[in-house]
Amino acid sequence: MSTMSESTLEEILKLAIQKAEAVEIYYLSTQETPIKFENNCLKSLQTKAQQGVALRLIYQGRLGFASSTDLTRIEDLVAAAIHTAKVSDIAQFQFASSYNFNYPELECNLPKVNELISSGQEILEKIHDYNPDILVNIDFNIQNKKY
């Protein structure tokens, strides 16, 4: 999976605006780390990352939309949005002009994976000090999203 950069978004915008009357682009990047303890043991730990872009446009007065997580095929993304516009209804609205919304960067310290593993093991130990026959399942999930 390629990394998204502002230049990639600008390329999509430049290509789409050559063919459409109006264009909107949305970008999302997520990283998720689920940590699972099952039956008193650490069962799984993996990090999943995903990013994608959605393109909305008005082509010949009609609304089109396409989205993709394959950020290497921007021509196909634009072509797909135009294709949906060809079979879509006439757009009854206009996109906001010169509108660029950025979510504020929130200052937060996400817990580190090794800290959550230690916390899970500590919880297991405390429960087993109380009763060693209890089977324990614990799930943690760290999520980081960017728009």
Backbone torsions as a table, in degrees:
resi	resn	phi	psi	omega
1	MET	NA	128.4	179.8
2	SER	-78.6	158.1	178.3
3	THR	-87.5	142.1	-179.8
4	MET	-84.1	136.3	175.2
5	SER	-131.0	165.9	177.1
6	GLU	-59.8	-32.7	179.9
7	SER	-65.6	-34.3	176.6
8	THR	-65.8	-42.6	177.1
9	LEU	-62.7	-40.1	178.2
10	GLU	-65.0	-37.3	176.8
11	GLU	-63.0	-44.2	178.6
12	ILE	-61.4	-46.2	180.0
13	LEU	-60.6	-46.6	-178.6
14	LYS	-61.8	-44.2	-179.6
15	LEU	-66.5	-43.5	-176.6
16	ALA	-70.0	-39.2	-176.0
17	ILE	-70.8	-20.6	175.1
18	GLN	-68.5	-23.7	-173.9
19	LYS	-112.7	-21.1	-173.5
20	ALA	-120.1	159.5	179.3
21	GLU	-76.1	-33.1	-178.2
22	ALA	-147.9	148.7	-174.6
23	VAL	-142.1	140.4	169.9
24	GLU	-130.1	139.8	178.3
25	ILE	-126.7	135.7	175.8
26	TYR	-121.8	138.5	-179.8
27	TYR	-126.4	138.7	178.6
28	LEU	-138.6	135.5	175.1
29	SER	-131.0	129.1	178.5
30	THR	-129.3	146.9	171.5
31	GLN	-134.5	128.8	-174.3
32	GLU	-131.4	135.6	177.5
33	THR	-128.5	93.9	174.7
34	PRO	-80.9	136.1	177.9
35	ILE	-122.4	121.5	-175.0
36	LYS	-124.5	129.3	169.7
37	PHE	-107.2	128.4	176.4
38	GLU	-131.7	137.6	178.8
39	ASN	48.7	47.6	174.0
40	ASN	74.9	7.9	-178.1
41	CYS	-132.1	151.7	172.0
42	LEU	-67.5	117.1	-175.5
43	LYS	-97.6	-43.9	-177.3
44	SER	-148.7	149.2	178.0
45	LEU	-152.7	114.5	178.3
46	GLN	-152.2	151.1	177.2
47	THR	-110.3	129.5	177.4
48	LYS	-115.1	129.4	177.4
49	ALA	-121.0	140.7	177.7
50	GLN	-145.9	144.5	174.5
51	GLN	-141.9	155.2	-179.1
52	GLY	-163.7	169.1	-179.6
53	VAL	-135.4	143.7	174.8
54	ALA	-119.5	138.9	-177.8
55	LEU	-123.7	126.2	175.6
56	ARG	-121.3	134.4	-178.3
57	LEU	-146.1	163.5	172.0
58	ILE	-114.4	118.3	-177.0
59	TYR	-123.2	120.5	-176.8
60	GLN	50.6	41.3	176.5
61	GLY	79.6	0.7	-176.8
62	ARG	-113.0	148.0	-176.6
63	LEU	-84.8	130.1	176.6
64	GLY	-126.1	154.8	-178.0
65	PHE	-149.1	142.4	171.5
66	ALA	-155.1	153.2	175.9
67	SER	-141.6	158.0	-178.3
68	SER	-159.0	150.2	169.5
69	THR	-102.9	-5.0	175.9
70	ASP	-91.9	98.0	-173.1
71	LEU	-86.4	9.8	177.4
72	THR	-97.4	-8.0	-175.0
73	ARG	-119.2	60.7	-175.2
74	ILE	-69.5	-29.6	176.9
75	GLU	-62.8	-40.1	178.9
76	ASP	-66.7	-35.8	177.7
77	LEU	-61.8	-48.0	180.0
78	VAL	-64.4	-43.7	179.7
79	ALA	-61.3	-40.1	179.5
80	ALA	-65.6	-40.8	178.3
81	ALA	-64.3	-41.2	178.2
82	ILE	-65.9	-39.9	179.0
83	HIS	-60.8	-42.5	178.9
84	THR	-67.7	-32.4	178.5
85	ALA	-65.1	-35.4	-178.1
86	LYS	-63.0	-25.2	-179.8
87	VAL	-110.8	9.8	-176.2
88	SER	-95.6	172.3	175.8
89	ASP	-77.2	163.0	174.1
90	ILE	-63.5	134.2	178.0
91	ALA	-67.8	127.9	-178.9
92	GLN	-96.7	13.3	-177.0
93	PHE	-150.9	172.7	175.2
94	GLN	-120.4	150.8	174.6
95	PHE	-71.3	152.1	175.0
96	ALA	-63.3	137.7	-179.6
97	SER	-89.3	144.2	178.0
98	SER	50.4	41.3	-178.5
99	TYR	-106.7	125.5	178.8
100	ASN	-139.0	104.1	-177.7
101	PHE	-100.2	124.7	175.2
102	ASN	-118.4	127.4	174.7
103	TYR	-66.3	141.3	179.4
104	PRO	-67.1	145.1	174.7
105	GLU	-73.5	118.3	179.9
106	LEU	-90.1	132.8	178.1
107	GLU	-85.8	104.8	176.1
108	CYS	-146.8	148.3	178.3
109	ASN	-104.8	106.3	177.0
110	LEU	-71.5	145.5	178.2
111	PRO	-64.0	148.4	178.1
112	LYS	-82.6	151.8	-176.8
113	VAL	-57.0	-46.2	-177.8
114	ASN	-64.4	-29.5	176.9
115	GLU	-67.5	-40.6	-179.8
116	LEU	-70.5	-36.6	176.0
117	ILE	-62.6	-44.7	177.8
118	SER	-61.8	-42.1	178.7
119	SER	-62.3	-42.7	178.7
120	GLY	-61.6	-43.5	179.3
121	GLN	-66.4	-37.2	178.1
122	GLU	-65.0	-41.9	177.7
123	ILE	-61.9	-44.9	179.0
124	LEU	-58.3	-45.5	-179.7
125	GLU	-61.3	-42.9	-179.0
126	LYS	-64.7	-40.7	179.3
127	ILE	-67.2	-40.7	-179.2
128	HIS	-72.9	-25.3	171.7
129	ASP	-63.7	-35.7	178.1
130	TYR	-73.0	-48.6	180.0
131	ASN	-155.1	109.3	-176.0
132	PRO	-69.6	-10.1	-178.0
133	ASP	-89.7	-6.2	-178.7
134	ILE	-75.9	131.8	173.3
135	LEU	-91.2	128.4	-172.4
136	VAL	-116.4	135.1	171.2
137	ASN	-120.4	133.0	179.2
138	ILE	-135.6	136.2	175.9
139	ASP	-124.9	132.5	169.4
140	PHE	-120.8	151.4	177.1
141	ASN	-147.0	116.9	177.3
142	ILE	-97.0	126.0	178.8
143	GLN	-126.1	137.8	176.8
144	ASN	-133.2	119.3	-178.5
145	LYS	-120.5	142.4	173.8
146	LYS	-130.5	137.8	178.3
147	TYR	-113.5	NA	NA
